[in-house]
Amino acid sequence: MRFGNRVFGHETRPPQRALTIQLSLNNKPSDGSGRMSREAPAMTDAAIEAQGLVRTYGAKRALDGVDLTIPAAGGITAILGPNGAGKTTFVSCALGLVPLSKGRLRIFGGKPGTLANKRRIGAMLQDSDLPALLTAREHITLFSSYYPNPMGTEELLELCEITPFADKLYKKLSGGQKRRVQFALAVVGQPELIFLDEPTTGLDIDARRVLWKTIRRLTETGSSVILTTHYLEEADALADRIIVFNEGQVIADAPTDEIRNAVGGAVIQCVTGISEADILAMPAVLSVGQSGRFTDIMSSDAPATLRVLLAADPSLTDLTVKKPTLEDAFLDLTRPKGEAA
Ligand SMILES: Nc1ncnc2c1ncn2[C@@H]1O[C@H](COP(=O)(O)OP(=O)(O)OP(=O)(O)O)[C@@H](O)[C@H]1O
């Protein structure tokens, strides 16, 4: 696993995950319906293999040498990155919607966009739209006919909490209700690989939690989910693995815990009159930022920083020390070199 210039662990799932996969391959779902079970994909088949992907738009390199592998039954991978980092371009290439300029991309060992691959993939894109004059139930019934082993329509309507508006015309649904239907269509086929591009944008917190629950359930049956999101708490709550894109390149690729912990140290927050330049010169300080009246100091050794900080400012107040969050790690990774937080 990559994290900046560092290499982490191994390329396979962590042991706990491997156990979950093993169980799901050998057992039917607890409700005994059999509807969520399906033939397991060969464990050796990678869902996605990308080597040296380049996609240019004129002089712009939207993808600039992307290498990554997503295993089959690979759990939930969040692809994060600032605006314009290349996340949507990567997803579009994997779906066969956008051709590559250079590189090798294999989906279940085949080219992106083939019919065989489409039957193994579900996708919810940012700009999806659907025929206005069909109901949610009709859309789901129609989509389920494309897949060899779809979920039952009623079960899916319940799971995604669509039942109360299942018979309304799509055009009469609210924005959040439309997103739920789009999500249901991405998962109705119980596909082995699911792309969710900003799936919870515009959803209220209840609807977001329904989606999270459904996503987790799908991975328990052996799906690999690729989630792109700007909500870092969503990635933190859901993803087993985080891949960070920046300027068309993968700058970090590691299990979520490792990404969070790799920042190391702690975030010291306080109210102080000391200048950012003076704080940056203190021991173990990695970066300094301002949020309102608070100063946030990222330190690789909080006690060492605190000793000097407290001695330098006896009037310092509102002191808290906390572990870095995924957001701290993300900001640290994607900050332009040489720029303080
Ligand atoms: N069809 C296109 N024509 C020209 N440039 C494009 C096109 N699609 C993407 N780009 C450019 O490629 C770069 C990567 O865009 P992309 O949409 O993949 O980023 P992203 O990480 O998904 O961003 P966001 O988080 O804003 O959705 C951007 O600079 C974008 O302007």
The ligand as an SDF file (V2000), in Angstrom:
LIG
                    3D

 31 33  0  0  0  0  0  0  0  0999 V2000
  -14.7430   16.7450  -20.8610 N   0  0  0  0  0  0  0  0  0  0  0  0
  -13.7370   17.4710  -20.4000 C   0  0  0  0  0  0  0  0  0  0  0  0
  -13.1560   18.4170  -21.1670 N   0  0  0  0  0  0  0  0  0  0  0  0
  -12.1220   19.1470  -20.7190 C   0  0  0  0  0  0  0  0  0  0  0  0
  -11.5580   19.0150  -19.4940 N   0  0  0  0  0  0  0  0  0  0  0  0
  -12.0970   18.0880  -18.6850 C   0  0  0  0  0  0  0  0  0  0  0  0
  -13.2070   17.2770  -19.0820 C   0  0  0  0  0  0  0  0  0  0  0  0
  -13.5070   16.4420  -18.0550 N   0  0  0  0  0  0  0  0  0  0  0  0
  -12.6480   16.7370  -17.0620 C   0  0  0  0  0  0  0  0  0  0  0  0
  -11.7990   17.7170  -17.4370 N   0  0  0  0  0  0  0  0  0  0  0  0
  -10.7130   18.2870  -16.6190 C   0  0  0  0  0  0  0  0  0  0  0  0
   -9.9700   17.2180  -16.0650 O   0  0  0  0  0  0  0  0  0  0  0  0
   -9.6080   17.5040  -14.7220 C   0  0  0  0  0  0  0  0  0  0  0  0
  -10.1390   16.3860  -13.8150 C   0  0  0  0  0  0  0  0  0  0  0  0
  -11.5570   16.4800  -13.7740 O   0  0  0  0  0  0  0  0  0  0  0  0
  -12.4540   15.4680  -12.9480 P   0  0  0  0  0  0  0  0  0  0  0  0
  -13.8750   15.8190  -13.2180 O   0  0  0  0  0  0  0  0  0  0  0  0
  -12.0220   14.0780  -13.2430 O   0  0  0  0  0  0  0  0  0  0  0  0
  -12.0480   15.8320  -11.4570 O   0  0  0  0  0  0  0  0  0  0  0  0
  -12.7540   15.4110  -10.0740 P   0  0  0  0  0  0  0  0  0  0  0  0
  -11.6630   14.9660   -9.1710 O   0  0  0  0  0  0  0  0  0  0  0  0
  -13.8410   14.4490  -10.3380 O   0  0  0  0  0  0  0  0  0  0  0  0
  -13.3280   16.7950   -9.6060 O   0  0  0  0  0  0  0  0  0  0  0  0
  -14.6400   17.1560   -8.7060 P   0  0  0  0  0  0  0  0  0  0  0  0
  -14.2900   16.7810   -7.3010 O   0  0  0  0  0  0  0  0  0  0  0  0
  -14.7470   18.6370   -8.8790 O   0  0  0  0  0  0  0  0  0  0  0  0
  -15.8220   16.4070   -9.2650 O   0  0  0  0  0  0  0  0  0  0  0  0
  -10.1750   18.8830  -14.4080 C   0  0  0  0  0  0  0  0  0  0  0  0
   -9.1560   19.8360  -14.5930 O   0  0  0  0  0  0  0  0  0  0  0  0
  -11.2760   19.0600  -15.4400 C   0  0  0  0  0  0  0  0  0  0  0  0
  -11.4480   20.4210  -15.7510 O   0  0  0  0  0  0  0  0  0  0  0  0
  1  2  1  0
  2  3  1  0
  2  7  2  0
  3  4  2  0
  4  5  1  0
  5  6  2  0
  6  7  1  0
  6 10  1  0
  7  8  1  0
  8  9  2  0
  9 10  1  0
 10 11  1  0
 11 12  1  0
 11 30  1  0
 12 13  1  0
 13 14  1  0
 13 28  1  0
 14 15  1  0
 15 16  1  0
 16 17  2  0
 16 18  1  0
 16 19  1  0
 19 20  1  0
 20 21  2  0
 20 22  1  0
 20 23  1  0
 23 24  1  0
 24 25  2  0
 24 26  1  0
 24 27  1  0
 28 29  1  0
 28 30  1  0
 30 31  1  0
M  END
$$$$
